[in-house]
């Protein structure tokens, strides 16, 4: 969801530059900063962003200025008279030279630059041109985000493939859990009951524990989630929210897998699985 774009424009005496940038965000948050007097442009920016993006914090800044030729300069006669009144006694007393025109005009407050008022038709044309530049910046921002997404897709695909590999490894390791549970229970029972422990009881108790440690459902759901993730990554639509939810489901099944593990090897696979899922979750935050 990160990206940056800069577009410049001009109309009549006005010139401007638009910078649009975005960072990650769970929802779409649009912020606009523009020069005084152009507040009406904000609605167009918000509507344009909502039409192009679904998530992320989007900030659009507009900086505009008028050509110097369009700025009127006036002399503050009252302020100039005050300066002359202050200087006159000093000049007459020989304590100061008579003031020059350039010196007087350089004094603070003597010259005032006033922006000339735009004709309503000219103002409307400027605002329309600015609005077009703002939308062009949003288009460029979208292209920037799409480029980032194209670079991110192989990373996400590789992480999903790694999850798939770990699920397959967990399935292989889990197939031997019933035997491990039976042997472990038999040793423990014989330590407590000695030779009096019957084979039938060992089988019954081991079977009951094996049922509790069965991870078939978790592995099936993880396999289904892998297929869903691949399907979402292949779609040409915004899938960030659904991938975010899918990541939670991945982690839920991985946690259950670890809690049901009866062997160190399966626990290690489960921990590796959780680590990859966490990496996947972090990258999904960049996906719209």
C-alpha positions as CSV (number, residue, x, y, z in Angstrom):
1,X,0.0,0.0,0.0
2,X,3.0,2.3,0.0
3,X,3.7,4.6,-3.0
4,X,4.6,8.1,-4.1
5,X,3.8,10.3,-7.0
6,X,4.5,13.9,-8.0
7,X,2.7,15.8,-10.8
8,X,3.0,19.5,-11.8
9,X,0.6,21.8,-13.6
10,X,0.0,25.3,-14.7
11,X,-2.9,27.5,-15.9
12,X,-2.6,31.2,-16.6
13,X,-0.6,33.0,-13.9
14,X,-0.8,30.0,-11.6
15,X,1.6,27.0,-11.3
16,X,1.4,24.2,-8.9
17,X,2.8,20.8,-7.8
18,X,0.9,17.9,-6.3
19,X,2.6,15.2,-4.2
20,X,0.6,12.1,-3.3
21,X,1.9,9.4,-1.0
22,X,0.4,6.5,0.9
23,X,1.4,4.1,3.7
24,X,-0.1,1.0,5.2
25,X,-3.5,1.3,6.9
26,X,-6.3,-1.1,7.8
27,X,-8.9,1.2,6.3
28,X,-8.8,4.0,3.8
29,X,-7.8,7.4,5.3
30,X,-7.5,10.3,2.9
31,X,-5.9,13.6,4.0
32,X,-5.6,16.7,1.8
33,X,-3.5,19.8,2.3
34,X,-3.9,22.7,-0.1
35,X,-3.3,26.5,-0.2
36,X,-5.9,28.9,1.3
37,X,-8.9,29.5,-1.0
38,X,-8.9,26.1,-2.7
39,X,-10.7,24.1,-0.1
40,X,-13.3,22.9,-2.6
41,X,-10.7,20.7,-4.2
42,X,-10.7,18.4,-1.1
43,X,-13.9,16.7,-2.1
44,X,-12.6,15.7,-5.5
45,X,-9.5,14.3,-3.9
46,X,-11.5,12.2,-1.4
47,X,-13.9,10.9,-4.1
48,X,-10.9,10.2,-6.4
49,X,-9.0,8.3,-3.7
50,X,-12.1,6.2,-2.8
51,X,-12.6,5.3,-6.5
52,X,-9.0,4.0,-6.7
53,X,-8.1,2.6,-3.3
54,X,-9.6,0.5,-0.6
55,X,-7.0,0.6,2.1
56,X,-4.1,2.7,3.2
57,X,-3.4,6.2,4.6
58,X,-3.3,8.5,1.5
59,X,-1.9,12.0,1.8
60,X,-2.2,14.5,-1.0
61,X,-0.5,17.9,-0.9
62,X,-1.0,20.8,-3.3
63,X,1.4,23.7,-3.4
64,X,0.5,26.6,-5.7
65,X,1.9,30.0,-6.5
66,X,1.1,32.9,-8.8
67,X,3.5,34.5,-11.2
68,X,5.1,37.7,-10.0
69,X,3.6,39.6,-12.8
70,X,0.1,38.8,-11.4
71,X,1.0,40.4,-8.0
72,X,0.1,44.1,-7.6
73,X,2.5,46.3,-5.6
74,X,1.3,49.4,-3.7
75,X,2.9,52.0,-1.6
76,X,1.6,52.5,2.0
77,X,1.6,56.3,1.9
78,X,0.6,56.7,5.6
79,X,3.6,54.5,6.7
80,X,5.9,56.4,4.4
81,X,4.8,59.8,5.8
82,X,5.4,58.5,9.4
83,X,9.0,57.6,8.4
84,X,9.6,61.0,6.8
85,X,8.2,62.8,9.8
86,X,10.6,60.9,12.0
87,X,13.6,61.6,9.7
88,X,12.9,65.3,9.1
89,X,14.2,66.7,12.5
90,X,17.4,64.6,12.1
91,X,18.0,65.8,8.6
92,X,17.5,69.4,9.6
93,X,19.8,69.0,12.6
94,X,22.5,67.6,10.3
95,X,22.5,64.3,12.1
96,X,21.3,62.3,9.0
97,X,21.5,62.5,5.2
98,X,18.3,63.1,3.3
99,X,16.6,59.8,2.6
100,X,16.7,58.3,-0.9
101,X,13.8,56.7,-2.7
102,X,15.3,53.2,-2.7
103,X,16.1,53.5,1.0
104,X,12.6,54.6,1.9
105,X,11.0,51.8,-0.2
106,X,13.1,49.3,1.5
107,X,11.7,50.2,4.9
108,X,9.3,47.8,6.5
109,X,5.7,48.3,5.7
110,X,6.2,50.8,2.9
111,X,5.7,48.4,0.0
112,X,2.8,45.9,0.1
113,X,2.4,43.1,-2.4
114,X,-1.3,42.2,-3.0
115,X,-2.5,39.3,-5.1
116,X,-4.8,40.5,-7.8
117,X,-8.2,39.1,-7.7
118,X,-8.9,36.4,-10.3
119,X,-11.8,36.8,-12.6
120,X,-14.5,34.2,-11.7
121,X,-14.0,32.5,-15.1
122,X,-10.2,32.5,-14.7
123,X,-10.5,31.1,-11.2
124,X,-12.8,28.3,-12.3
125,X,-10.4,27.3,-15.1
126,X,-7.5,27.3,-12.6
127,X,-9.5,25.1,-10.1
128,X,-10.5,22.7,-12.9
129,X,-6.9,22.4,-14.1
130,X,-5.8,21.8,-10.5
131,X,-8.5,19.1,-10.1
132,X,-7.2,17.3,-13.2
133,X,-3.6,17.4,-11.8
134,X,-4.8,16.0,-8.5
135,X,-6.5,13.1,-10.2
136,X,-3.4,12.5,-12.4
137,X,-1.4,12.3,-9.2
138,X,-3.8,9.8,-7.7
139,X,-3.5,7.7,-10.9
140,X,0.3,7.9,-10.7
141,X,0.1,6.9,-7.0
142,X,-2.0,3.9,-8.0
143,X,0.5,2.9,-10.6
144,X,3.3,3.1,-7.9
145,X,1.3,0.9,-5.6
146,X,0.6,-1.6,-8.3
147,X,4.4,-1.8,-9.1
148,X,5.1,-2.5,-5.4
149,X,2.4,-5.1,-5.4
150,X,3.9,-6.8,-8.5
151,X,7.2,-7.0,-6.7
152,X,5.6,-8.3,-3.5
153,X,3.5,-11.1,-5.2
154,X,6.5,-13.5,-5.6
155,X,7.4,-13.0,-1.9
156,X,3.9,-13.8,-0.8
157,X,3.7,-16.8,-3.2
158,X,7.0,-18.1,-1.8
159,X,5.7,-17.9,1.8
160,X,2.5,-19.7,0.9
161,X,4.6,-22.4,-0.8
162,X,6.7,-22.7,2.3
163,X,3.6,-23.1,4.4
164,X,2.4,-25.8,2.1
165,X,5.7,-27.7,2.5
166,X,5.5,-27.5,6.3
167,X,1.9,-28.8,6.3
168,X,3.1,-31.7,4.2
169,X,5.9,-32.4,6.6
170,X,3.5,-32.1,9.5
171,X,1.2,-34.7,7.9
172,X,4.1,-37.1,7.5
173,X,5.3,-36.7,11.1
174,X,1.7,-36.8,12.5
175,X,1.2,-40.2,10.9
176,X,3.5,-41.7,13.4
177,X,2.0,-40.1,16.5
178,X,-0.3,-43.1,17.4
179,X,2.7,-45.4,17.7
180,X,4.7,-42.9,19.7
181,X,1.7,-42.3,22.1
182,X,1.2,-46.0,22.5
183,X,4.8,-46.7,23.3
184,X,5.1,-43.8,25.7
185,X,1.9,-44.8,27.5
186,X,3.0,-48.5,27.7
187,X,6.3,-47.5,29.3
188,X,4.7,-45.2,31.8
189,X,2.0,-47.7,32.7
190,X,4.4,-50.5,33.3
191,X,6.5,-48.2,35.5
192,X,3.5,-47.6,37.6
193,X,1.7,-51.0,37.5
194,X,4.6,-53.3,36.6
195,X,3.8,-56.5,34.7
196,X,0.2,-56.3,35.8
197,X,-0.5,-53.8,33.0
198,X,-2.5,-55.6,30.3
199,X,-2.0,-55.2,26.6
200,X,-5.7,-54.5,26.2
201,X,-5.7,-51.6,28.6
202,X,-2.6,-50.2,27.0
203,X,-4.3,-50.2,23.6
204,X,-7.5,-48.7,24.9
205,X,-5.8,-45.8,26.8
206,X,-3.3,-45.2,23.9
207,X,-6.2,-45.1,21.5
208,X,-8.0,-42.5,23.6
209,X,-4.9,-40.3,23.8
210,X,-4.3,-40.7,20.1
211,X,-7.8,-39.4,19.4
212,X,-7.1,-36.3,21.5
213,X,-3.8,-35.8,19.6
214,X,-5.2,-36.3,16.2
215,X,-4.3,-33.3,14.0
216,X,-6.0,-34.5,10.8
217,X,-8.7,-31.7,10.9
218,X,-6.1,-29.0,11.5
219,X,-3.9,-30.3,8.6
220,X,-7.0,-30.4,6.3
221,X,-7.9,-26.9,7.2
222,X,-4.4,-25.7,6.7
223,X,-4.3,-27.3,3.2
224,X,-7.6,-25.6,2.4
225,X,-6.3,-22.2,3.6
226,X,-3.2,-22.7,1.4
227,X,-5.5,-23.2,-1.6
228,X,-7.5,-20.1,-0.7
229,X,-4.4,-18.0,-0.3
230,X,-3.2,-19.0,-3.7
231,X,-6.6,-18.2,-5.2
232,X,-6.6,-14.7,-3.6
233,X,-3.1,-14.0,-4.8
234,X,-4.1,-15.0,-8.4
235,X,-7.2,-12.7,-8.4
236,X,-6.9,-9.2,-10.0
237,X,-8.8,-7.6,-7.2
238,X,-8.0,-6.0,-3.8
239,X,-7.6,-9.0,-1.5
240,X,-5.8,-7.5,1.5
241,X,-8.7,-7.8,4.0
242,X,-9.4,-11.4,3.1
243,X,-5.7,-12.3,3.2
244,X,-5.5,-10.6,6.6
245,X,-8.4,-12.7,7.9
246,X,-6.9,-15.9,6.3
247,X,-3.7,-15.2,8.2
248,X,-5.5,-15.4,11.4
249,X,-7.0,-18.7,10.4
250,X,-3.6,-20.0,9.5
251,X,-2.2,-19.1,12.9
252,X,-5.2,-20.6,14.8
253,X,-4.6,-24.0,13.2
254,X,-0.9,-23.8,13.7
255,X,-1.4,-23.1,17.4
256,X,-3.7,-26.1,17.7
257,X,-1.2,-28.3,15.9
258,X,1.5,-27.4,18.3
259,X,-0.8,-28.0,21.3
260,X,-1.7,-31.4,20.1
261,X,1.8,-32.4,19.1
262,X,3.1,-35.6,20.7
263,X,6.6,-35.5,19.2
264,X,9.5,-32.9,19.3
265,X,9.7,-33.1,15.5
266,X,6.0,-32.2,15.0
267,X,6.4,-29.4,17.5
268,X,9.4,-28.0,15.6
269,X,7.4,-28.1,12.4
270,X,4.6,-26.3,14.1
271,X,6.9,-23.6,15.4
272,X,8.5,-23.2,11.9
273,X,5.0,-23.0,10.5
274,X,4.0,-20.2,12.9
275,X,7.2,-18.2,12.1
276,X,6.4,-18.3,8.3
277,X,2.8,-17.4,9.0
278,X,3.9,-14.4,11.0
279,X,6.2,-13.3,8.1
280,X,3.2,-13.7,5.7
281,X,1.1,-11.7,8.1
282,X,3.6,-8.8,8.1
283,X,3.7,-8.8,4.3
284,X,0.0,-8.9,3.9
285,X,-0.2,-5.5,5.7
286,X,1.3,-4.1,2.5
287,X,-1.5,-5.6,0.3
288,X,-4.6,-3.6,-0.6
